[in-house]
Amino acid sequence: MRTIFGIFFIMVTIGLSAQEAEELTLQGAIDKALENNYGIITTQKNSEIAEIRNSWGEAGALPTVNFVGSANTAENFSDVDDYTSSQYNGTVEMNWTLFRGFSARIQKNRLEELQRLSKGNVAVVVENTIYSVILSYYNILLADEQTNIAKKNMQLSRDRYKRMQHSKEIGASVTYDLLQAKNAYLRDSSDYLSARSSYNNAVRQLNYHMAEPLENEYSFVSDFSPDTTDFEYSNLVDKMLENNNTLQNQYMNLELARLDIKSAKSAYYPTLSVTSSGGIQGSEQDYETNNQLDQSRSGYNASVGLSLTYTIFNGNSRKRALQAAQIEQEISEVKTKEMRQDLKNQLAQEYELYNVRKELLDVAQQNLDAAELNLELSRRKFQNGTINSFNFRDVQQIYMDAAYNYQNAVFRLIQSYHTLLRLTGGIIDEYQKQSPPGEFQ
């Protein structure tokens, strides 16, 4: 009996804690994740770095200006007269490469592509985060439904156990039947507690994606229902090839490979540079006693130089660099084709799975309706003694299986729907309406 009282106490404690929880919708969970998720923050910082580096100065198109200055003083001791000598100079130097095979413009284009790629990486991370939050949120709703099913099953077993206790007291049943009913009740109670544990783990997983304290509790108010939109496969393919973020990033990698070829070709051009400098220099000698010997000199200088450099031969390193860049482009083109084919394959499989899961959901609904009706009829028959406890237990188990299968069918259809959204690049547009503006566009 202490075990039974313990189970009842846990149920009451869980019910009281749930009443104090904050309401959280699916969109609210997504908004929290978009604001706080560690992966999103990290990739956004990397995107900021890429934006900072995207400049003509980083590309090497601007001149460099240096200042060089020095000064020194020496004490000289002589039998004739001691003196102090000082020297100083300051020079400003400028070096500017005017032309080196268009490499500055190529490098600037490369920096722009890297910035675009970093933004594309942010979009991919945001997309994956939204997808993970959606599945985590609905996994919580699934766990909650399964917990309610387990609770209902436990209550049925408890009622059966109490009925068998009463029957035993009046001599209408034997100890064996009572023990079977008690074991079934304890087993169903254990299943209920396991379901609650799965629910708590699912909440912690969602808190992780939202970067919230893991112990936070919520009241999840969004409906646990799937979207049964009828998609047209050809439209999905077109959307995927145009909007899939991973594929778009691969196109950027391909463009970077093409720019690397241009950069390798630029090494065959001469380099034209200009240098200029200007400065001041001077010296002083200060005698201790004979001031007539003191000297002071100063002067200014300026210079401009133009140089042309052309590498005639460097061990064919330029040729090897160009060949390697061309091969890298070929590899990138193959990877792009492979990715397109792989994504088409994933889309075809997920599209078929989505349609199958819609049919399975309908079958599961009909099965659950029949199981619920059978359970209600069997419960009445068990109460009036038409069927025994073992028959009722079999019907009870059939209902449990049907209820679990239906809830799992709902979750799987939700998963397939959002997988199609992610593959076609539409999951961000679907859930960005209330998200912080400008963070991942």
C-alpha positions as CSV (number, residue, x, y, z in Angstrom):
1,M,0.0,0.0,0.0
2,R,2.9,2.4,0.7
3,T,3.9,2.0,-3.0
4,I,0.4,3.0,-4.1
5,F,0.3,6.0,-1.8
6,G,3.8,7.0,-3.1
7,I,2.5,7.0,-6.7
8,F,-0.5,9.1,-5.7
9,F,1.8,11.6,-4.0
10,I,4.0,11.9,-7.1
11,M,0.9,12.5,-9.3
12,V,-0.4,15.3,-7.0
13,T,3.1,16.9,-6.9
14,I,3.3,16.9,-10.7
15,G,-0.1,18.4,-11.1
16,L,0.6,21.2,-8.7
17,S,3.9,22.1,-10.4
18,A,2.2,22.1,-13.8
19,Q,-0.3,24.7,-12.7
20,E,2.5,27.3,-12.0
21,A,4.1,27.0,-15.4
22,E,4.4,29.8,-18.0
23,E,2.4,29.4,-21.2
24,L,4.6,28.8,-24.3
25,T,3.4,28.6,-27.9
26,L,5.5,27.0,-30.7
27,Q,6.2,30.5,-32.2
28,G,7.2,31.7,-28.7
29,A,9.7,28.8,-28.4
30,I,11.1,29.6,-31.8
31,D,11.5,33.3,-31.0
32,K,13.4,32.4,-27.8
33,A,15.7,30.1,-29.7
34,L,16.3,32.7,-32.4
35,E,17.3,35.2,-29.8
36,N,19.3,33.0,-27.4
37,N,20.5,29.9,-29.3
38,Y,24.3,29.5,-28.9
39,G,24.9,28.2,-32.4
40,I,23.0,31.1,-34.0
41,I,24.9,33.7,-31.9
42,T,28.2,32.1,-32.8
43,T,27.5,32.1,-36.6
44,Q,26.2,35.6,-36.5
45,K,29.4,36.7,-34.9
46,N,31.4,35.0,-37.6
47,S,29.2,36.7,-40.2
48,E,30.1,40.1,-38.5
49,I,33.8,39.2,-38.8
50,A,33.3,38.4,-42.5
51,E,31.5,41.8,-43.0
52,I,34.4,43.6,-41.3
53,R,37.0,42.0,-43.5
54,N,35.1,42.7,-46.7
55,S,37.0,45.9,-47.5
56,W,39.4,47.2,-50.2
57,G,42.1,47.6,-47.5
58,E,41.8,43.9,-46.7
59,A,42.0,43.1,-50.5
60,G,45.3,45.0,-50.7
61,A,44.1,47.8,-53.0
62,L,45.1,50.6,-50.7
63,P,48.6,52.0,-49.9
64,T,50.5,51.4,-46.7
65,V,52.0,54.4,-44.9
66,N,54.7,54.1,-42.2
67,F,56.5,56.5,-40.0
68,V,60.2,55.8,-39.1
69,G,61.8,58.0,-36.5
70,S,65.0,57.8,-34.4
71,A,67.0,60.0,-32.0
72,N,70.1,59.5,-30.0
73,T,72.4,61.5,-27.8
74,A,76.1,60.8,-26.9
75,E,78.4,62.2,-24.3
76,N,82.0,62.6,-25.5
77,F,84.8,63.2,-23.0
78,S,88.0,64.8,-24.4
79,D,91.2,66.3,-22.9
80,V,90.5,69.5,-24.9
81,D,86.8,69.9,-24.3
82,D,83.9,67.7,-23.5
83,Y,80.9,67.8,-25.8
84,T,77.5,66.3,-26.4
85,S,76.4,65.1,-29.8
86,S,72.7,64.5,-30.8
87,Q,71.2,63.1,-34.0
88,Y,67.6,62.8,-35.0
89,N,65.5,61.9,-38.1
90,G,61.9,61.2,-39.1
91,T,60.6,59.8,-42.3
92,V,57.2,59.0,-43.7
93,E,57.1,56.2,-46.2
94,M,54.3,55.2,-48.6
95,N,54.2,51.9,-50.6
96,W,51.4,51.4,-53.0
97,T,51.0,48.5,-55.5
98,L,49.1,50.0,-58.4
99,F,48.7,46.8,-60.4
100,R,49.3,43.1,-59.8
101,G,47.1,41.3,-62.3
102,F,43.8,42.5,-61.0
103,S,44.4,40.5,-57.8
104,A,43.0,43.3,-55.6
105,R,39.6,43.2,-57.4
106,I,39.6,39.4,-57.4
107,Q,40.3,39.4,-53.7
108,K,37.6,41.9,-53.0
109,N,35.1,39.7,-54.9
110,R,36.3,36.8,-52.9
111,L,35.7,38.7,-49.6
112,E,32.2,39.6,-50.8
113,E,31.5,35.9,-51.6
114,L,32.9,34.9,-48.1
115,Q,30.5,37.5,-46.5
116,R,27.6,36.0,-48.5
117,L,28.7,32.5,-47.5
118,S,28.8,33.5,-43.8
119,K,25.3,34.9,-44.1
120,G,24.3,31.6,-45.8
121,N,25.8,29.7,-42.9
122,V,23.7,31.8,-40.5
123,A,20.6,30.9,-42.5
124,V,21.5,27.2,-42.4
125,V,22.0,27.3,-38.6
126,V,18.8,29.2,-38.1
127,E,16.9,26.8,-40.3
128,N,18.3,23.8,-38.4
129,T,17.5,25.5,-35.1
130,I,13.9,26.2,-36.1
131,Y,13.5,22.6,-37.2
132,S,15.0,21.2,-34.0
133,V,12.8,23.5,-31.9
134,I,9.7,22.4,-33.8
135,L,10.5,18.7,-33.3
136,S,11.3,19.2,-29.7
137,Y,8.1,21.2,-29.1
138,Y,6.0,18.6,-30.7
139,N,7.9,15.8,-29.0
140,I,6.8,17.4,-25.7
141,L,3.2,17.4,-26.9
142,L,3.6,13.8,-27.9
143,A,5.1,12.9,-24.6
144,D,2.3,14.7,-22.8
145,E,-0.3,12.8,-24.9
146,Q,1.4,9.5,-24.1
147,T,1.5,10.5,-20.4
148,N,-2.3,11.1,-20.4
149,I,-2.8,7.8,-22.1
150,A,-0.6,6.1,-19.6
151,K,-2.5,7.9,-16.8
152,K,-5.9,6.8,-18.1
153,N,-4.6,3.2,-18.4
154,M,-3.3,3.4,-14.9
155,Q,-6.6,4.6,-13.6
156,L,-8.4,1.8,-15.4
157,S,-6.1,-0.7,-13.8
158,R,-6.6,1.0,-10.4
159,D,-10.4,0.7,-10.7
160,R,-9.9,-3.0,-11.8
161,Y,-7.7,-3.6,-8.8
162,K,-10.2,-2.0,-6.4
163,R,-13.0,-4.0,-7.9
164,M,-10.9,-7.2,-7.4
165,Q,-10.2,-6.2,-3.8
166,H,-13.9,-5.8,-3.1
167,S,-14.6,-9.1,-4.8
168,K,-12.0,-10.8,-2.7
169,E,-13.5,-9.4,0.5
170,I,-16.9,-10.8,-0.4
171,G,-15.4,-14.1,-1.6
172,A,-16.3,-13.6,-5.2
173,S,-12.7,-13.9,-6.5
174,V,-9.5,-15.7,-5.5
175,T,-6.1,-14.3,-4.4
176,Y,-4.6,-15.2,-7.8
177,D,-7.0,-12.8,-9.6
178,L,-6.3,-10.1,-7.0
179,L,-2.5,-10.4,-7.5
180,Q,-2.8,-10.3,-11.2
181,A,-4.8,-7.1,-11.0
182,K,-2.3,-5.6,-8.5
183,N,0.6,-6.4,-10.8
184,A,-1.1,-4.9,-13.8
185,Y,-1.8,-1.7,-11.8
186,L,1.8,-1.4,-10.6
187,R,3.1,-2.1,-14.1
188,D,0.8,0.6,-15.6
189,S,1.9,3.0,-12.8
190,S,5.5,2.4,-13.7
191,D,4.7,3.1,-17.3
192,Y,3.0,6.3,-16.3
193,L,6.1,7.4,-14.3
194,S,8.3,6.5,-17.2
195,A,6.1,8.6,-19.5
196,R,6.5,11.6,-17.1
197,S,10.3,11.1,-17.2
198,S,10.3,11.2,-21.0
199,Y,8.2,14.3,-20.9
200,N,10.6,16.0,-18.5
201,N,13.6,15.0,-20.7
202,A,11.8,16.5,-23.8
203,V,11.3,19.8,-21.9
204,R,15.0,19.9,-21.0
205,Q,15.9,19.3,-24.6
206,L,13.7,22.2,-25.7
207,N,15.2,24.5,-23.0
208,Y,18.6,23.6,-24.4
209,H,17.7,24.7,-27.9
210,M,16.2,27.9,-26.5
211,A,19.3,28.5,-24.3
212,E,17.0,28.7,-21.3
213,P,17.7,27.2,-17.8
214,L,17.1,23.5,-18.1
215,E,14.8,23.4,-15.1
216,N,12.3,25.9,-16.6
217,E,8.8,24.6,-16.9
218,Y,6.0,25.7,-19.3
219,S,2.4,25.1,-20.2
220,F,2.5,24.1,-23.9
221,V,-0.6,25.6,-25.5
222,S,-0.1,24.9,-29.2
223,D,-2.3,22.2,-30.8
224,F,-0.8,18.7,-31.4
225,S,-2.2,18.4,-34.9
226,P,-0.5,17.9,-38.2
227,D,-0.7,19.9,-41.4
228,T,-2.2,17.8,-44.2
229,T,-1.4,20.1,-47.2
230,D,-1.5,18.4,-50.6
231,F,1.9,19.3,-52.2
232,E,2.7,19.1,-55.9
233,Y,6.1,17.3,-56.3
234,S,7.3,19.4,-59.3
235,N,6.7,22.6,-57.4
236,L,8.6,21.2,-54.4
237,V,11.6,20.4,-56.7
238,D,11.6,23.9,-58.1
239,K,11.5,25.5,-54.7
240,M,14.3,23.2,-53.4
241,L,16.6,24.0,-56.3
242,E,16.0,27.7,-55.9
243,N,15.7,28.2,-52.1
244,N,17.5,25.3,-50.3
245,N,20.1,27.1,-48.1
246,T,22.6,24.3,-48.1
247,L,22.6,24.2,-51.9
248,Q,22.9,28.0,-52.2
249,N,26.0,27.8,-50.0
250,Q,27.5,25.2,-52.3
251,Y,26.9,27.6,-55.2
252,M,28.9,30.2,-53.3
253,N,31.7,27.6,-52.7
254,L,31.7,27.0,-56.5
255,E,32.1,30.7,-57.2
256,L,35.0,30.9,-54.7
257,A,36.7,28.1,-56.6
258,R,36.3,30.1,-59.8
259,L,37.8,33.2,-58.1
260,D,40.7,31.1,-57.0
261,I,41.4,30.3,-60.7
262,K,41.4,34.0,-61.5
263,S,43.7,34.6,-58.6
264,A,46.1,32.0,-59.8
265,K,46.1,33.5,-63.3
266,S,46.9,36.9,-61.9
267,A,50.3,35.7,-60.9
268,Y,51.3,35.7,-64.6
269,Y,50.9,39.5,-64.8
270,P,53.6,42.0,-63.8
271,T,53.5,44.0,-60.6
272,L,53.6,47.8,-60.7
273,S,54.4,49.6,-57.5
274,V,55.0,53.2,-56.4
275,T,57.0,54.3,-53.4
276,S,57.5,57.7,-51.9
277,S,59.0,59.1,-48.7
278,G,59.8,62.4,-47.1
279,G,61.3,63.4,-43.8
280,I,63.6,65.5,-41.8
281,Q,67.0,64.8,-40.2
282,G,69.5,66.8,-38.2
283,S,72.4,66.7,-35.8
284,E,73.9,68.9,-33.0
285,Q,77.2,69.1,-31.2
286,D,77.3,71.1,-27.9
287,Y,80.7,71.8,-26.4
288,E,81.0,72.4,-22.7
289,T,83.4,75.4,-22.6
290,N,84.2,76.5,-26.1
291,N,80.7,77.4,-27.5
292,Q,82.3,78.6,-30.8
293,L,82.7,75.0,-31.8
294,D,79.0,74.2,-31.4
295,Q,77.4,72.8,-34.6
296,S,73.8,72.4,-35.7
297,R,72.6,70.9,-39.0
298,S,69.2,70.0,-40.3
299,G,67.6,69.1,-43.6
300,Y,64.6,67.8,-45.5
301,N,64.4,65.0,-48.1
302,A,61.8,63.6,-50.4
303,S,61.7,60.8,-53.0
304,V,59.4,59.1,-55.4
305,G,60.0,55.7,-57.0
306,L,58.2,53.5,-59.5
307,S,59.1,49.9,-59.9
308,L,57.9,47.2,-62.3
309,T,58.4,43.5,-61.4
310,Y,57.8,40.5,-63.6
311,T,58.5,36.9,-62.6
312,I,60.0,35.1,-65.6
313,F,60.4,31.7,-64.0
314,N,59.8,30.5,-60.5
315,G,60.1,26.7,-60.8
316,N,56.6,26.4,-62.4
317,S,54.9,27.2,-59.1
318,R,52.4,29.5,-60.9
319,K,51.5,26.7,-63.3
320,R,51.0,24.2,-60.5
321,A,48.9,26.6,-58.5
322,L,46.7,27.2,-61.6
323,Q,46.3,23.5,-62.3
324,A,45.4,22.8,-58.6
325,A,42.8,25.7,-58.7
326,Q,41.3,24.3,-61.8
327,I,41.0,20.8,-60.3
328,E,39.5,22.3,-57.1
329,Q,36.8,23.9,-59.3
330,E,36.1,20.6,-61.0
331,I,35.8,19.0,-57.5
332,S,33.4,21.8,-56.5
333,E,31.3,21.3,-59.6
334,V,31.1,17.5,-58.9
335,K,30.1,18.2,-55.3
336,T,27.4,20.6,-56.5
337,K,25.9,18.0,-58.9
338,E,26.1,15.4,-56.1
339,M,24.3,17.7,-53.7
340,R,21.6,18.5,-56.2
341,Q,21.1,14.7,-56.8
342,D,21.2,13.9,-53.1
343,L,18.7,16.6,-52.3
344,K,16.3,15.4,-55.1
345,N,16.6,11.9,-53.7
346,Q,15.8,13.1,-50.1
347,L,12.9,15.2,-51.4
348,A,11.4,12.2,-53.4
349,Q,11.7,9.9,-50.4
350,E,10.3,12.5,-47.9
351,Y,7.4,13.4,-50.3
352,E,6.4,9.8,-50.6
353,L,6.8,9.3,-46.9
354,Y,4.6,12.3,-46.2
355,N,1.8,11.0,-48.3
356,V,2.1,7.5,-46.8
357,R,2.0,9.0,-43.3
358,K,-1.2,10.9,-44.1
359,E,-2.8,7.6,-45.0
360,L,-1.4,5.9,-41.9
361,L,-2.8,8.7,-39.7
362,D,-6.2,8.0,-41.1
363,V,-5.8,4.3,-40.5
364,A,-4.6,5.0,-36.9
365,Q,-7.6,7.3,-36.3
366,Q,-10.0,4.6,-37.3
367,N,-8.2,2.0,-35.2
368,L,-8.2,4.2,-32.2
369,D,-11.9,4.9,-32.6
370,A,-12.6,1.2,-32.7
371,A,-10.4,0.5,-29.7
372,E,-12.0,3.3,-27.6
373,L,-15.5,1.9,-28.4
374,N,-14.3,-1.6,-27.6
375,L,-12.7,-0.5,-24.3
376,E,-15.9,1.3,-23.2
377,L,-18.1,-1.8,-24.0
378,S,-15.6,-4.1,-22.3
379,R,-15.5,-1.9,-19.2
380,R,-19.2,-2.2,-18.9
381,K,-19.2,-5.9,-19.5
382,F,-16.4,-6.3,-16.9
383,Q,-18.4,-4.3,-14.3
384,N,-21.5,-6.5,-14.8
385,G,-19.4,-9.7,-14.8
386,T,-20.0,-10.6,-18.5
387,I,-16.2,-10.9,-19.1
388,N,-13.4,-11.7,-16.7
389,S,-10.5,-9.5,-15.8
390,F,-8.1,-11.2,-18.2
391,N,-10.3,-10.4,-21.2
392,F,-10.6,-6.9,-20.0
393,R,-6.9,-6.6,-19.7
394,D,-6.4,-7.7,-23.3
395,V,-8.9,-5.1,-24.5
396,Q,-7.1,-2.5,-22.3
397,Q,-3.8,-3.3,-23.9
398,I,-5.3,-3.1,-27.4
399,Y,-6.5,0.4,-26.6
400,M,-3.1,1.4,-25.3
401,D,-1.4,0.2,-28.5
402,A,-3.9,2.0,-30.7
403,A,-3.7,5.2,-28.7
404,Y,0.2,5.2,-28.8
405,N,0.1,4.4,-32.5
406,Y,-2.2,7.3,-33.3
407,Q,-0.1,9.8,-31.4
408,N,3.1,8.6,-33.0
409,A,1.4,8.8,-36.4
410,V,0.5,12.5,-35.7
411,F,4.1,13.2,-34.7
412,R,5.6,11.5,-37.7
413,L,3.3,13.4,-40.1
414,I,4.3,16.7,-38.4
415,Q,8.0,15.7,-38.8
416,S,7.6,14.9,-42.5
417,Y,5.7,18.2,-43.2
418,H,8.5,20.3,-41.6
419,T,11.2,18.2,-43.3
420,L,9.7,19.1,-46.6
421,L,9.6,22.7,-45.6
422,R,13.3,22.6,-44.6
423,L,14.3,20.9,-47.8
424,T,12.5,23.4,-49.9
425,G,13.9,26.4,-48.0
426,G,10.5,27.5,-46.7
427,I,10.8,26.8,-43.0
428,I,12.3,30.2,-42.2
429,D,9.6,32.1,-44.1
430,E,7.0,30.0,-42.3
431,Y,8.1,30.9,-38.8
432,Q,9.9,34.3,-39.2
433,K,6.8,36.4,-39.0
434,Q,7.1,37.0,-35.2
435,S,10.9,36.5,-35.0
436,P,13.4,39.3,-34.4
437,P,13.7,41.2,-37.7
438,G,16.9,41.3,-39.7
439,E,18.7,38.6,-37.8
440,F,18.9,35.9,-40.4
441,Q,17.7,37.5,-43.7
